[in-house]
Amino acid sequence: MSEFQRISPEQANQLLEQGAALVDIRDPQSYAQGHISDAVRLDNDSLPAYVATADKHAPLIVCCYHGNSSQPAAAYLASLGFEHVYSLDGGFELWRAQYPSNISSS
């Protein structure tokens, strides 16, 4: 199944509280300036290692800037066998507006 679901920050927050994984596909500088706590930065170079070690049965949330780029990335991860993939609507920008205390920087 190569499908994903779009979810709101509220739904994503609930999934994260239940142990979902979170990947951030933004550029390294943006990620370093601020990212959702516990997010793993994922790019083409780190993708193979992530796919090889990740739990494909656990929920996986994909985050980008505004929720657009995360959709094809989520579809791609679903096509690789991840069973429960979600794209964060509104991306990091909406998350930061709603959950400013849940932001980390590198």
ABEGO torsion letter per residue (X at the ends): XABBBBBBAAAAAAAAAAGBBBBBABBAAAAAAEBBBGBBBBBAAAAAAAAAABBAABBBBBBBAAGAAAAAAAAAAAAAGBABBBBBBGEAAAAAAABAAABBBX
